[in-house]
Amino acid sequence: MPSESLPDTLQLERLEVNLFRGTTPDTSPGRIFGGQVIAQSLLAAYETVEARICHSMHCYFIRPGDPTVPIVFEVDRSRDGGSFTTRRVIAIQHGQQIFNLAASFQVAEEGFQHEAPMPAAPRWQELADDAETQKKAMQDAPEEARKWLSRPRPIEMRSVDSRTYFKDGPKDPESQVWFRAKDPIGDDQHMHQVILAYASDMNLLSTSMRPHGVHWQTPGFQSASLDHAMWFHRPANFNNWHLYAQDSPSASGGRGFIRGSIYAEDGTLVASVAQEGLIRMRKPK
């Protein structure tokens, strides 16, 4: 089965001037992947913005998304200023908000420049494809997990210190992964940002789990993204490899906090990410 083409999957149907509809490619029971709602919300905002590029966005996950029904995206044109444009997007299913996003867009501008250097990491050529690594891990995995891990993915990933999903064991709260879009995106910088935003939700929450020896399939473990913030510093070509360096400086109150830095292969800092998510063990009934 081929992987989905994200430029096609994420496309929206315009219902009204500020109203759009999107669908989910995988309609199997469960939740919608958070990165999909982030990406489609950003794309909806872009449908109301001309000649400006997103530099920051801040999101809240409110309810689990239902993959069996479309999502309606309502855009509020908050402000159109001389240099900056602000948009708010509400994602709706079954008459209720499931997600909202606030994003700011800026006219291209020259200014001061500095950036943190890319951390030392093995090159992507030295690492195994995550999909191949997971195939080996799936041999003794539960059937539901095997089905989840074997699905074709539109983002290619190669992890440094990849951990097996089905073996407990504490690790430092840090991770590095090289990733890129599998299918050609084209020349539209908006779409490169949209798909990078989609991929930015990958691997984050698991970084905060590492010190506690838990994973997605640990019995009684519960997790969910709560919020997500992203800053775009420089243009990106996400058909090329990027290093996603993450660390989790804190977990408390049933929540894990994660920071991420996304670097182009030449060491350019392209984007920064922050997320807080629910990580807790369910109390026995």
PyMOL commands that set and color helices and strands:
alter all, ss='L'
color gray80, all
select helices_A, chain A and resi 6-9+34-46+124-126+130-140+143-150+189-200+204-212
alter helices_A, ss='H'
color red, helices_A
select strands_A, chain A and resi 13-16+19-22+53-61+71-80+84-93+96-106+155-160+174-181+221-232+242-252+255-264+269-281
alter strands_A, ss='S'
color yellow, strands_A
deselect
rebuild
show_as cartoon
